[in-house]
């Protein structure tokens, strides 16, 4: 299941990719791809939908940030030995915890097309 948000910046709507890589609207099923929509029971409900019955989204809309309504963005750095090796850093004894601005979560500013799929 590939959930996404599409539309103009700040006006993104919830969507899902069907088996042919086409965007289908989830507007009648979830308000946004955020919070409650990402809880297990909601995801199970979305998995049960017949995607072919959902409305197709016209054109090639902009893909927005993958999730909406983010309050905090907490990160764990060097959490894989391979990642530490890639950076030339020693594997830390404790996880490296840091935060980022929520504006770091960005969408795809191009148009949805065969190249992106």
C-alpha positions as CSV (number, residue, x, y, z in Angstrom):
1,X,0.0,0.0,0.0
2,X,1.5,3.3,-1.1
3,X,-0.1,6.3,0.5
4,X,0.7,9.8,-0.6
5,X,-0.5,13.4,-0.5
6,X,-1.0,15.3,-3.7
7,X,-2.0,18.8,-4.8
8,X,-0.8,22.4,-4.4
9,X,1.5,23.3,-1.5
10,X,-0.5,23.7,1.7
11,X,-3.6,22.2,0.0
12,X,-2.5,18.5,-0.3
13,X,-5.2,15.8,-0.3
14,X,-4.8,12.1,0.6
15,X,-4.3,9.6,-2.1
16,X,-3.1,6.1,-2.8
17,X,-1.3,4.4,-5.8
18,X,-3.2,1.7,-7.5
19,X,-1.6,-1.4,-9.0
20,X,-0.9,0.5,-12.3
21,X,0.8,3.4,-10.5
22,X,-2.2,5.8,-10.9
23,X,-3.2,8.1,-8.1
24,X,-6.6,7.4,-6.5
25,X,-8.3,9.8,-4.1
26,X,-8.8,8.8,-0.5
27,X,-10.7,12.0,0.4
28,X,-13.9,10.1,1.3
29,X,-12.0,7.7,3.6
30,X,-9.4,9.8,5.5
31,X,-9.0,13.5,6.1
32,X,-5.2,13.5,5.6
33,X,-2.3,11.1,5.7
34,X,-1.5,12.0,9.3
35,X,-2.2,11.1,12.9
36,X,-5.3,8.9,13.2
37,X,-5.1,7.8,9.5
38,X,-1.8,6.1,10.4
39,X,-3.0,4.1,13.3
40,X,-3.2,0.3,12.7
41,X,-7.0,0.1,12.6
42,X,-7.2,2.9,10.0
43,X,-4.4,1.4,7.9
44,X,-6.3,-2.0,8.0
45,X,-9.4,-0.3,6.8
46,X,-7.5,1.4,3.9
47,X,-5.9,-2.0,3.0
48,X,-9.4,-3.5,2.6
49,X,-10.6,-0.9,0.1
50,X,-11.0,-1.9,-3.6
51,X,-8.7,0.6,-5.1
52,X,-10.2,0.2,-8.6
53,X,-13.5,1.7,-7.2
54,X,-11.7,4.9,-5.8
55,X,-11.9,8.0,-8.0
56,X,-8.8,8.5,-10.3
57,X,-7.0,11.8,-9.8
58,X,-6.9,13.8,-13.0
59,X,-3.7,15.1,-14.6
60,X,-0.2,14.9,-13.1
61,X,-0.5,16.6,-9.7
62,X,2.4,17.7,-7.5
63,X,3.3,15.2,-4.8
64,X,3.3,16.8,-1.4
65,X,5.1,15.9,1.8
66,X,4.5,12.2,2.7
67,X,2.6,13.1,5.9
68,X,0.7,16.1,7.2
69,X,0.1,17.6,10.6
70,X,3.6,16.9,11.9
71,X,4.2,18.5,15.3
72,X,7.7,17.2,16.0
73,X,10.4,15.6,13.8
74,X,12.8,13.6,16.1
75,X,15.7,11.7,14.4
76,X,18.1,9.0,15.4
77,X,21.5,9.3,13.8
78,X,24.1,6.7,13.0
79,X,21.5,4.0,14.0
80,X,23.0,1.4,11.5
81,X,26.6,0.2,11.5
82,X,26.6,0.7,7.7
83,X,25.5,4.3,8.1
84,X,28.3,5.0,10.6
85,X,30.8,3.4,8.2
86,X,29.5,5.5,5.3
87,X,30.2,8.7,7.3
88,X,33.5,7.5,8.7
89,X,32.2,7.8,12.2
90,X,32.6,5.4,15.0
91,X,29.5,3.4,16.1
92,X,28.2,5.4,19.0
93,X,27.7,3.8,22.4
94,X,24.3,5.5,22.7
95,X,21.9,6.5,20.0
96,X,22.4,10.1,18.6
97,X,19.0,11.8,19.0
98,X,18.4,15.2,17.3
99,X,15.5,17.1,15.9
100,X,14.8,18.9,12.6
101,X,12.4,21.6,11.6
102,X,9.2,20.1,10.3
103,X,9.7,22.1,7.1
104,X,12.4,19.5,6.3
105,X,9.6,17.2,5.2
106,X,9.2,18.1,1.6
107,X,7.2,16.9,-1.3
108,X,8.3,16.3,-4.9
109,X,8.2,19.6,-6.7
110,X,8.0,18.1,-10.1
111,X,5.0,16.4,-11.8
112,X,3.9,12.9,-11.2
113,X,4.8,10.8,-14.3
114,X,6.4,7.6,-15.5
115,X,9.9,8.7,-14.3
116,X,8.8,9.2,-10.8
117,X,7.0,5.8,-10.5
